[in-house]
Structure formats: structure tokens, C-alpha cells
Amino acid sequence: MNISLIEPIGVEDEVVYQLADKLKKEGHCFHYYNKKSENLDELIGRSKGQDIIMIANHPYPEEAVRSAEHLKMLSVAFTGIDHIALDACRVRKIKICNCAGYSNQSVAELAVGMTLGLLRKFSQCEHAVKEGGDGSGLTGMEIAGKTVGIIGCGKIGFQAAKLFRAFGAKVCAFARRERMECKEEGIEYTDLDTLLVNSDIISLHLPLTEETRGLIDAEKIARMKPGALLINCARGAIVDNQALAEALKEGRLAGAGIDVFDMEPPLPEGYPLLQAPNVLLTPHVAFATKEAMARRAIILFDNVYAYLQGREQNVCQY
């Protein structure tokens, strides 16, 4: 089969070729493009004639799917697959597999790290030191004793919950289904409204679906506990960022840690959160640790080997 990795995946080229060595030994043709391209014609060119395509987190539109007339399987080096033309793949019955689990720890750690940064006023403290100031007015707060609400308690949400509990927080969760391992960890399930009203810190860990798009809107933000923090390391479009910015400007929320937006950075001048106070922004890097990149490279290729052997692994869509 013709198999291509059409963009870099955050590991050294030699690692990619080591992982692909088995494919070549089994007689498959493997090609690797180690430079990212968002040019549609280039993407179409990289896709033509391929039976299996491996991609990361950059958009894979309908035109690219149509151009890959032999495409049978997409292995996605990411957890979410909302950047892919899913309907076009569904019509063609193209199997899509993701790299679920590779970034559980890295995303959970950034969620906690953002919380620490906001509570302990990292940005303000750094500014004070660089400007020759002292710690006046920079008294922070602790995670211990706070109520943390986890919205979406899957594997990443569960990992974040465990980390927050290790700091001494009480953790509650809202999710589509209750998991026994979460209950055994001491996580209390509740409805969304109760979580919003009672949580000092809310951390989002949901996939982007039609059901979750815009879930945290102006109405939900208004229900949040005054002085609460909102952390979003999930998907940007889950939150109405205009409404969030307004709540921060009005002082109804104490702060927000945002890694994801309703577009990929760089953000345009005038984007609402850029002018909001007490906000910690990172450019969609929650997943990006060396350890996570190594894990996802292995899973990405394992998905392909499983498919070639007729096994089901990390299948998200047929």
C-alpha cells in the first residue's frame, strides 16, 4: 500500500523513519513530508494515490479527501478529529483513527499550571520584579480547600481531577456518563448548573461536537460563582470568548486560563481576550510536551499496523 505522513508530528525525522521501517520491510511504500503546508494544492498533491494517510492537527478539507481516490484509512496524530472533513470521509467509508491518550498528562498538567499561575499571580509578579517593584498587593491564593469543577470527566478530565485532588481540592464533575474509577477517586458527580454555581475553579475537558459547541455561553458564565476561574485546555469553540472577556472586564470572574480559541493562533488584533484582564493565554500547546510527542508518534504508527493486520484500534469513525 501507499502510505504517507503528510506533515511533521513533533519528533525527529529519524524517529519517524525508525517507526516506518516495519512498513517498508513488509513491502509498503512510505513517504514522509517533514515540512508543514497549509496550501490546498500542496495538500492535494501529497494525498493523491495514497491508501493510508497520517496527519496531525492541521485542517484536512473535503478537497483533499476527494483527491485521495484510493484513501481507505486516516491515522490522526491528535485526540480530536474535528479538523477533518468528516462527512466526506463518511461518504467514502474512510476509517479514521486518533491517538487517544497520548496527551492526557500534558493537558492535565497545563490546566493545573494555569490555575497556579492565576491564583499566585505569576504574570503580575514577573512584571513587578522586572519593573523594580516588590510583592505589595500580590498575595495569592491556594488550590487547597477550593472546589474544582471538571466539565467532561473522560481520561484527560480524570487525570486533571486527580492532580487537583493532590493539591487538596474538592473535585466535582459533570459528564455524559459516570465512571466508577472517578467515584473511587472521590470525585462527586453533579449537574452542570450546580457545578457552575459552586465551583471556585472550572476546568473544561470536552471534545468539540454540535452538542458542546458554545456550551459555556453568556448565560452559563453568568451562573458561575463570582470570583471563579475558568480554565480551557479543550476546544476553543466550547466557550463564548466574547462573553468571557466581558465577564473578566466587569470583574465577575477572577481570571481565565485559555489554551484554545475559536481559531488557531496567531490571533487577530482586537480578539476579545487579548484586551481582557487577569487572563493567561497560551497558543494551543497543552498537548505539546516531548513525552507526549513521543507517545503519539508510536500510537500513530501502531494505528496503521493494526489496520493492516485487520485489528480495531482507536477507531473514531468508519
C-alpha positions in Angstrom: 0.0 0.0 0.0 1.0 3.6 -0.5 1.3 5.3 3.0 2.2 8.9 3.6 2.7 11.0 6.7 1.9 14.4 5.2 3.1 16.7 7.9 5.6 16.7 10.8 4.4 15.3 14.1 6.8 16.9 16.6 9.5 14.3 16.7 12.9 14.0 15.0 12.8 12.7 11.4 14.9 9.7 12.4 12.2 8.6 14.9 9.6 8.7 12.1 11.8 6.6 9.8 12.5 4.1 12.6 8.8 3.7 13.2 8.1 3.3 9.5 10.9 0.7 9.0 8.5 -2.2 9.6 6.2 -0.8 6.9 9.0 -0.8 4.3 10.1 -4.3 5.3 6.5 -5.5 4.7 6.6 -4.1 1.2 4.6 -0.9 1.7 5.6 2.4 0.1 6.1 5.1 2.8 6.6 8.8 2.2 7.2 11.5 4.8 6.7 15.2 4.3 8.7 16.9 7.1 7.5 20.4 6.4 4.0 21.6 7.1 2.0 23.1 4.3 -1.4 24.7 4.5 -1.6 25.3 0.7 -4.5 23.3 -0.6 -2.9 22.4 -3.9 0.1 21.1 -2.0 -2.1 19.1 0.4 -4.0 17.6 -2.6 -0.7 16.7 -4.2 0.5 14.9 -1.0 -2.8 13.0 -0.8 -3.1 11.7 -4.4 -2.7 7.9 -4.8 -2.4 7.2 -1.1 -4.2 4.3 0.6 -3.3 5.4 4.1 -2.6 9.0 5.2 -1.2 10.1 8.5 -1.9 13.7 9.6 -1.6 15.8 12.7 -3.8 18.7 13.8 -4.0 20.9 10.7 -7.2 21.1 8.6 -7.8 18.2 6.2 -10.6 19.6 4.0 -13.1 17.9 1.6 -11.0 18.7 -1.4 -8.1 16.7 0.0 -10.3 13.8 0.8 -11.7 13.8 -2.7 -8.3 14.0 -4.3 -7.2 10.8 -2.5 -9.2 8.5 -4.6 -7.6 5.3 -3.1 -7.8 6.5 0.5 -9.0 3.9 3.0 -7.7 5.0 6.3 -6.7 8.2 8.1 -4.4 7.9 11.2 -4.7 11.2 13.1 -1.9 12.3 15.4 -4.3 14.1 17.7 -7.2 13.4 20.0 -9.8 15.5 18.3 -10.8 14.9 14.7 -13.0 18.0 14.2 -10.4 19.5 11.8 -11.1 16.7 9.2 -13.9 16.8 6.6 -15.7 14.0 8.4 -18.8 13.9 6.2 -16.6 13.4 3.1 -14.8 10.6 4.9 -18.1 9.1 6.0 -19.4 9.0 2.4 -16.3 7.3 1.2 -16.3 4.9 4.3 -12.8 6.0 5.2 -11.7 4.7 8.6 -10.4 7.4 11.0 -8.3 6.5 14.0 -7.0 9.0 16.5 -4.2 9.0 19.1 -6.4 9.0 22.2 -4.4 9.1 25.4 -1.1 10.5 24.2 -1.6 13.9 25.9 -3.6 13.1 29.0 -0.9 14.0 31.4 0.4 17.0 29.4 -3.0 18.6 29.1 -4.0 17.9 32.7 -0.7 19.4 33.9 -1.2 22.6 31.9 -4.7 23.0 33.3 -3.3 22.8 36.8 -0.4 25.0 35.9 -2.7 27.7 34.5 -4.7 27.6 37.7 -1.5 28.0 39.8 -0.4 30.9 37.5 -3.7 32.7 38.0 -4.0 32.1 41.8 -0.4 33.0 42.5 -0.4 35.9 40.0 2.6 34.8 38.1 2.3 37.4 35.3 1.9 40.3 37.8 4.8 39.0 39.9 7.1 38.8 37.0 6.1 42.3 35.9 6.8 43.6 39.4 10.3 42.1 39.5 11.2 43.3 36.0 9.9 46.8 36.8 11.9 47.0 40.1 8.9 46.5 42.3 8.2 44.3 45.3 5.4 42.0 46.3 3.0 44.6 47.5 -0.6 43.7 46.5 0.5 40.3 45.1 -0.8 38.0 47.8 -2.1 34.9 46.1 -4.5 32.0 46.9 -4.1 28.2 47.2 -5.8 25.4 45.4 -6.2 23.5 48.7 -9.7 23.9 50.0 -11.2 25.1 46.7 -13.9 23.3 44.8 -12.8 22.4 41.3 -15.5 21.6 38.8 -14.4 19.3 35.9 -16.7 19.5 32.9 -16.0 16.4 30.8 -14.5 13.8 33.0 -13.0 11.4 30.4 -9.4 10.3 30.6 -7.9 13.8 30.5 -10.5 15.3 32.8 -10.0 12.4 35.2 -6.2 13.0 35.2 -6.7 16.7 35.9 -9.1 15.8 38.7 -6.5 13.6 40.3 -3.9 16.3 40.1 -6.3 18.9 41.6 -7.1 16.5 44.4 -3.4 16.0 45.1 -3.3 19.7 45.9 -6.1 19.3 48.4 -9.1 20.5 46.3 -12.6 19.1 46.5 -13.5 17.9 42.9 -16.9 17.6 41.4 -17.7 16.6 37.8 -20.3 16.9 35.1 -20.1 14.3 32.3 -22.4 12.3 30.0 -21.8 9.2 31.9 -20.5 8.4 35.4 -17.3 6.3 35.7 -16.6 4.1 38.7 -12.9 5.0 38.7 -13.8 8.6 39.2 -16.1 7.9 42.1 -13.5 5.7 43.7 -11.1 8.7 43.4 -13.5 10.7 45.5 -15.0 12.8 42.6 -18.6 13.8 43.1 -20.8 13.9 40.0 -23.3 16.7 39.8 -25.5 18.5 37.3 -24.0 21.3 35.2 -25.9 24.1 36.9 -24.8 23.0 40.4 -21.2 22.7 39.2 -21.2 26.2 37.8 -22.7 27.8 40.9 -20.5 26.1 43.4 -17.1 25.8 41.8 -14.2 28.1 42.5 -12.3 26.7 39.6 -13.8 25.2 36.4 -11.7 23.2 34.0 -13.1 22.1 30.6 -12.1 18.7 29.2 -14.7 18.2 26.4 -14.5 17.3 22.7 -16.0 19.7 20.3 -19.3 18.4 19.0 -22.5 20.0 17.9 -23.7 19.4 21.5 -20.7 21.1 23.1 -20.2 24.0 20.7 -21.0 27.2 22.6 -21.8 25.2 25.7 -20.2 27.8 28.0 -22.1 30.8 26.7 -23.0 34.1 28.3 -25.8 32.5 30.4 -23.6 29.8 31.7 -20.8 32.3 32.5 -23.3 34.4 34.4 -24.2 31.4 36.6 -20.6 30.9 37.6 -19.6 31.7 41.1 -18.4 35.3 41.5 -14.6 35.4 41.5 -14.3 31.9 39.9 -11.6 30.9 37.5 -12.3 29.3 34.1 -9.6 27.0 32.5 -10.0 25.8 28.9 -7.4 23.4 27.5 -10.1 21.5 25.5 -11.6 23.2 22.4 -11.9 27.0 21.9 -15.4 26.9 20.4 -16.9 25.4 23.5 -16.7 28.9 25.1 -18.2 32.2 24.0 -14.9 34.1 24.4 -16.6 37.5 23.9 -18.9 36.8 26.8 -15.9 35.5 28.8 -13.9 38.7 28.1 -16.8 40.8 29.2 -17.1 38.9 32.5 -13.4 39.4 33.1 -13.6 43.1 32.4 -16.6 43.5 34.7 -14.8 41.6 37.5 -17.4 38.9 37.7 -14.7 36.3 37.2 -11.3 36.5 38.8 -9.4 35.1 35.9 -9.2 32.6 33.0 -6.5 30.3 31.6 -7.1 29.7 27.9 -5.0 27.5 25.6 -7.6 27.1 22.8 -9.6 29.6 20.8 -12.3 29.5 18.1 -9.4 29.8 15.6 -5.8 28.7 15.6 -3.2 31.3 16.7 -1.9 33.8 15.7 -5.0 35.7 16.9 -6.1 38.8 15.1 -5.6 42.2 16.6 -8.7 43.1 18.6 -9.6 39.5 19.6 -11.7 39.9 22.8 -9.4 38.0 25.2 -6.4 40.0 24.2 -7.8 43.0 25.9 -9.3 41.2 28.9 -7.7 41.5 32.4 -6.5 38.5 34.5 -6.2 36.2 31.6 -3.4 33.7 31.0 -3.2 32.8 27.3 -1.1 30.1 25.6 -1.0 29.3 21.9 -2.6 25.8 21.8 0.3 24.0 23.4 -1.4 21.9 26.1 -0.6 18.7 24.2 2.9 19.8 23.3 5.5 18.1 25.6 8.4 16.0 24.4 7.0 13.0 26.3 3.5 13.4 24.6 5.0 13.8 21.2 7.0 10.6 21.6 3.8 8.7 22.7 1.7 10.0 19.9 4.2 9.0 17.2 4.2 5.5 18.5 0.3 5.4 18.6 0.1 7.0 15.2 2.1 4.2 13.5 0.5 1.5 15.7 -2.9 2.5 14.4 -1.6 1.9 10.9 -0.1 -1.5 11.8 -3.4 -2.5 13.5 -5.4 -1.6 10.4 -3.1 -3.5 8.1 -3.5 -6.6 10.4 -7.3 -6.2 10.4 -7.5 -5.1 14.0 -9.6 -2.3 15.5 -7.6 0.3 17.4 -8.6 3.9 18.3 -11.3 3.9 15.6 -13.3 7.2 15.8 -15.3 6.9 12.5 -15.9 4.5 9.7 
